Amino acid sequence: MKKLSASDIAEMPLEQRIQLVEDIWDSIAELPEAVDVPEWHKDELEKRLERYHADPSQGTPWHEVRDEILRD
């Protein structure tokens, strides 16, 4: 496999650079257990889950969030 420098990548057409990023991401996603989740992420998720359980009415269903994102 040929090693690419930052300047090699910068010279690639945009479509090729996007494909490279997708390929790299796919290779990382194949081994999710190899990616460490920082403790502060876990702590934040736990806090949010506790807030949700304390008052589920304060949450917003995914389909509403998705629709709002797609509208913008």
Short mmCIF file of the C-alpha atoms (twelve columns), coordinates in Angstrom:
data_MODEL
# 
_entry.id   MODEL 
# 
loop_
_atom_site.group_PDB 
_atom_site.id 
_atom_site.type_symbol 
_atom_site.label_atom_id 
_atom_site.label_alt_id 
_atom_site.label_comp_id 
_atom_site.label_asym_id 
_atom_site.label_seq_id 
_atom_site.Cartn_x 
_atom_site.Cartn_y 
_atom_site.Cartn_z 
_atom_site.pdbx_PDB_model_num 
ATOM 1  C CA . MET A 1  0.000   0.000  0.000  1 
ATOM 2  C CA . LYS A 2  1.288   3.425  -0.935 1 
ATOM 3  C CA . LYS A 3  1.698   5.913  1.895  1 
ATOM 4  C CA . LEU A 4  -0.028  9.220  1.305  1 
ATOM 5  C CA . SER A 5  1.250   12.508 2.621  1 
ATOM 6  C CA . ALA A 6  -1.021  15.380 3.597  1 
ATOM 7  C CA . SER A 7  -0.014  17.172 0.405  1 
ATOM 8  C CA . ASP A 8  -0.872  14.060 -1.676 1 
ATOM 9  C CA . ILE A 9  -4.328  14.046 -0.116 1 
ATOM 10 C CA . ALA A 10 -4.781  17.800 -0.605 1 
ATOM 11 C CA . GLU A 11 -4.063  17.361 -4.314 1 
ATOM 12 C CA . MET A 12 -6.752  14.692 -4.730 1 
ATOM 13 C CA . PRO A 13 -10.088 15.700 -6.231 1 
ATOM 14 C CA . LEU A 14 -12.740 16.358 -3.569 1 
ATOM 15 C CA . GLU A 15 -14.739 13.260 -4.481 1 
ATOM 16 C CA . GLN A 16 -11.647 11.082 -4.016 1 
ATOM 17 C CA . ARG A 17 -10.867 12.672 -0.629 1 
ATOM 18 C CA . ILE A 18 -14.430 12.065 0.530  1 
ATOM 19 C CA . GLN A 19 -14.165 8.434  -0.563 1 
ATOM 20 C CA . LEU A 20 -10.871 8.108  1.329  1 
ATOM 21 C CA . VAL A 21 -12.484 9.442  4.512  1 
ATOM 22 C CA . GLU A 22 -15.409 7.034  4.078  1 
ATOM 23 C CA . ASP A 23 -13.021 4.106  3.593  1 
ATOM 24 C CA . ILE A 24 -11.039 5.060  6.682  1 
ATOM 25 C CA . TRP A 25 -14.226 5.433  8.739  1 
ATOM 26 C CA . ASP A 26 -15.516 2.053  7.531  1 
ATOM 27 C CA . SER A 27 -12.260 0.400  8.602  1 
ATOM 28 C CA . ILE A 28 -12.592 1.957  12.080 1 
ATOM 29 C CA . ALA A 29 -16.272 0.977  12.358 1 
ATOM 30 C CA . GLU A 30 -15.381 -2.662 11.746 1 
ATOM 31 C CA . LEU A 31 -13.784 -2.784 15.216 1 
ATOM 32 C CA . PRO A 32 -15.957 -0.651 17.516 1 
ATOM 33 C CA . GLU A 33 -14.557 -2.379 20.604 1 
ATOM 34 C CA . ALA A 34 -11.127 -0.980 19.741 1 
ATOM 35 C CA . VAL A 35 -12.356 2.596  20.191 1 
ATOM 36 C CA . ASP A 36 -12.190 3.713  23.803 1 
ATOM 37 C CA . VAL A 37 -15.156 5.690  25.061 1 
ATOM 38 C CA . PRO A 38 -13.952 8.356  27.490 1 
ATOM 39 C CA . GLU A 39 -15.381 8.176  31.014 1 
ATOM 40 C CA . TRP A 40 -16.832 11.660 30.705 1 
ATOM 41 C CA . HIS A 41 -18.921 10.465 27.731 1 
ATOM 42 C CA . LYS A 42 -20.278 7.599  29.800 1 
ATOM 43 C CA . ASP A 43 -20.953 9.971  32.715 1 
ATOM 44 C CA . GLU A 44 -22.806 12.416 30.468 1 
ATOM 45 C CA . LEU A 45 -24.929 9.641  28.959 1 
ATOM 46 C CA . GLU A 46 -25.775 8.377  32.429 1 
ATOM 47 C CA . LYS A 47 -26.842 11.888 33.563 1 
ATOM 48 C CA . ARG A 48 -29.028 12.322 30.507 1 
ATOM 49 C CA . LEU A 49 -30.635 8.931  30.989 1 
ATOM 50 C CA . GLU A 50 -31.353 9.746  34.652 1 
ATOM 51 C CA . ARG A 51 -32.960 13.067 33.614 1 
ATOM 52 C CA . TYR A 52 -35.078 11.241 31.064 1 
ATOM 53 C CA . HIS A 53 -36.228 8.629  33.592 1 
ATOM 54 C CA . ALA A 54 -37.064 11.410 36.067 1 
ATOM 55 C CA . ASP A 55 -39.341 13.118 33.518 1 
ATOM 56 C CA . PRO A 56 -39.837 11.313 30.176 1 
ATOM 57 C CA . SER A 57 -42.209 14.042 28.997 1 
ATOM 58 C CA . GLN A 58 -39.226 16.401 28.642 1 
ATOM 59 C CA . GLY A 59 -37.709 14.245 25.883 1 
ATOM 60 C CA . THR A 60 -38.395 14.615 22.169 1 
ATOM 61 C CA . PRO A 61 -39.120 11.566 20.009 1 
ATOM 62 C CA . TRP A 62 -36.444 10.774 17.436 1 
ATOM 63 C CA . HIS A 63 -38.773 11.204 14.464 1 
ATOM 64 C CA . GLU A 64 -39.498 14.802 15.557 1 
ATOM 65 C CA . VAL A 65 -35.799 15.589 16.017 1 
ATOM 66 C CA . ARG A 66 -34.961 14.030 12.647 1 
ATOM 67 C CA . ASP A 67 -37.741 15.946 10.894 1 
ATOM 68 C CA . GLU A 68 -36.574 19.223 12.419 1 
ATOM 69 C CA . ILE A 69 -32.979 18.584 11.340 1 
ATOM 70 C CA . LEU A 70 -34.029 17.718 7.814  1 
ATOM 71 C CA . ARG A 71 -36.174 20.859 7.553  1 
ATOM 72 C CA . ASP A 72 -33.203 23.143 8.189  1 
# 
